[in-house]
Amino acid sequence: MVTFVSVLKYEQIKVNKALEHELAAMPAPLRDIVGHVLMAGGKRLRPLLTLLSARLFGAEGDGLYRLAVIPEMIHVATLLHDDVLDEAESRRGRKSAHLIYGTAPAILAGDALLAAASHRTASFGIPSLLTCVSEAVLMTAAGEAHEIALQHSLMHSLKEYIDIVAGKTGWLLKGSCRLGALYAGASEDEVEAVSDYGLNLGIAFQIVDDALDFADEAVTGKPTAGDLMEGKFTPPIMKYFEFLPNMDRERFREKFKSGGFSAEDRVRIAADIRRLGFDTEARAMADEYIAKAQACLDRLPHRFEQKVFREALEFVRNRKS
């Protein structure tokens, strides 16, 4: 039986070959740094969304893979920059690029990837593709800037949280879907429908991701409760903070503001969040956006790709890592 995961795994092979081609075209001084993250694995969700969207509206051919790698290059550029900003020690099971090659080279490698993504987009000679990519990069950066402005704050609302995740995650998934539709010459209504699908899928993806931050590291492969150290006020933390008695709340506030949680603190708080079900409650929030994304699909052609888009929603809802 064909499933979203089986399609994802099948396409990863050709997507990775296309990424290797883009890496080989990078200037030599940047190749090792870019390759350290670009070829370190990952789900390749964004390229698949571009492929599915293009094919849904009738585009075919191996040239689609040159298009599909564009959002992945942008995504990896943001990872290089994020790891510097977050002082992250690892990425996808490897030591972070900035710790191996240095902070300045890692930032420059991210900048170069963004430029390479723009160059690849321009090579198709379709102005609307450049507009799409530029807008996705702009809104992703705005989302990241919004998050940084509110870092270590316990004062912002759930609405602001949604604004942040729509920017830092939703817009690039939106752009991934939009890119394929524009390339294939879809109608304006179809372009907007698949774009809205991508945005809502991205918001749901990030909500689930933030809930998974409190799962056991042995399950996810990521450090448990990293958002506590980074001062990100996500739904599980919001619910936990509200639950605490006043005295404990003040202690929590001080540690959250300073990033002063010990490893033992993080393990204990993560265990409490799981025991109290706050991670599960946070995951349930994603259902609202999954439902919105599902409604968008009703406006699209009833083809195989639309079925895979529907299965992608279940994939996001049920993610364990």
Rosetta blueprint (number, residue, H / E / L):
1 M L
2 V L
3 T L
4 F H
5 V H
6 S H
7 V H
8 L H
9 K H
10 Y H
11 E H
12 Q H
13 I H
14 K H
15 V H
16 N H
17 K H
18 A H
19 L H
20 E H
21 H H
22 E H
23 L H
24 A H
25 A L
26 M L
27 P L
28 A H
29 P H
30 L H
31 R H
32 D H
33 I H
34 V H
35 G H
36 H H
37 V H
38 L H
39 M L
40 A L
41 G L
42 G L
43 K L
44 R L
45 L H
46 R H
47 P H
48 L H
49 L H
50 T H
51 L H
52 L H
53 S H
54 A H
55 R H
56 L H
57 F L
58 G L
59 A L
60 E L
61 G L
62 D L
63 G L
64 L H
65 Y H
66 R H
67 L H
68 A H
69 V H
70 I H
71 P H
72 E H
73 M H
74 I H
75 H H
76 V H
77 A H
78 T H
79 L H
80 L H
81 H H
82 D H
83 D H
84 V H
85 L H
86 D H
87 E L
88 A L
89 E L
90 S E
91 R E
92 R L
93 G L
94 R E
95 K E
96 S L
97 A H
98 H H
99 L H
100 I H
101 Y H
102 G L
103 T H
104 A H
105 P H
106 A H
107 I H
108 L H
109 A H
110 G H
111 D H
112 A H
113 L H
114 L H
115 A H
116 A H
117 A H
118 S H
119 H H
120 R H
121 T H
122 A H
123 S L
124 F L
125 G L
126 I L
127 P H
128 S H
129 L H
130 L H
131 T H
132 C H
133 V H
134 S H
135 E H
136 A H
137 V H
138 L H
139 M H
140 T H
141 A H
142 A H
143 G H
144 E H
145 A H
146 H H
147 E H
148 I H
149 A H
150 L L
151 Q L
152 H L
153 S L
154 L L
155 M L
156 H L
157 S L
158 L H
159 K H
160 E H
161 Y H
162 I H
163 D H
164 I H
165 V H
166 A H
167 G H
168 K H
169 T H
170 G H
171 W H
172 L H
173 L H
174 K H
175 G H
176 S H
177 C H
178 R H
179 L H
180 G H
181 A H
182 L H
183 Y H
184 A H
185 G L
186 A L
187 S L
188 E H
189 D H
190 E H
191 V H
192 E H
193 A H
194 V H
195 S H
196 D H
197 Y H
198 G H
199 L H
200 N H
201 L H
202 G H
203 I H
204 A H
205 F H
206 Q H
207 I H
208 V H
209 D H
210 D H
211 A H
212 L H
213 D L
214 F L
215 A L
216 D L
217 E H
218 A H
219 V H
220 T H
221 G L
222 K L
223 P L
224 T L
225 A L
226 G H
227 D H
228 L H
229 M H
230 E H
231 G L
232 K L
233 F L
234 T L
235 P H
236 P H
237 I H
238 M H
239 K H
240 Y H
241 F H
242 E H
243 F H
244 L L
245 P L
246 N H
247 M H
248 D H
249 R H
250 E H
251 R H
252 F H
253 R H
254 E H
255 K H
256 F H
257 K H
258 S H
259 G L
260 G L
261 F L
262 S L
263 A H
264 E H
265 D H
266 R H
267 V H
268 R H
269 I H
270 A H
271 A H
272 D H
273 I H
274 R H
275 R H
276 L H
277 G L
278 F H
279 D H
280 T H
281 E H
282 A H
283 R H
284 A H
285 M H
286 A H
287 D H
288 E H
289 Y H
290 I H
291 A H
292 K H
293 A H
294 Q H
295 A H
296 C H
297 L H
298 D L
299 R L
300 L L
301 P L
302 H L
303 R L
304 F H
305 E H
306 Q H
307 K H
308 V H
309 F H
310 R H
311 E H
312 A H
313 L H
314 E H
315 F H
316 V H
317 R H
318 N L
319 R L
320 K L
321 S L
